[in-house]
């Protein structure tokens, strides 16, 4: 996390998620529970960004040989917003 300030927060987890975190740490893959949560959040963010990109690409599918219209822009914005609401 070079260059990023850390902030401590408290999160309540059900037993199965807490147990999973403990198993990941005991297994040696992560140093501590915070590292597990940070990795999970990074992956969640990456998945959301990939989904937004997919929505964007689908909105423009087939439009590479013509000029972008205002309607095209509206479809892209709607697709991105729809992807964020999921």
Secondary structure, 3 states (H helix, E strand, C coil): CCCCCCCCCCCCCCHHHHHHHHHHHHCCCCCCHHHHHHHHHHHHHHHHHHHHHHHHHHHCCCCCCCCCCHHHHHHHHHHHHHHHHC
